[in-house]
Amino acid sequence: MKINGIQRVDQPYKATEVMKPQKVSKPSLQDSVEISREGLLLNQTTAGMPSERLAKVEELKQKINAGEYQIDPEKIAAKIASYYQK
């Protein structure tokens, strides 16, 4: 029996290149906010508000900051009920 040559079993493994892991960039850990064009249009500015409304808003801000603003739960319940009874 004649043997022409020995086949090397490990030869196919040497022929392929070993893939090295690539560095993956880490995502940014910063929060961001994007406001749509419609949202920008809805932005409430005090320039277009009537003076009566500005006075009421300012009064409410002062009451809230002073801790004097009281919420009437019965009024809220009545408004919610009237909305759903329509």
Buried (B, 14 or more C-beta within 10 A) or exposed (E): EEEEEEEEEEEEEEEEEEEEEEEEEEEEEEEEEEEEEEEEEEEEEEEEEEEEEEEEEEEEEEEEEEEEEEEEEEEEEEEEEEEEEE
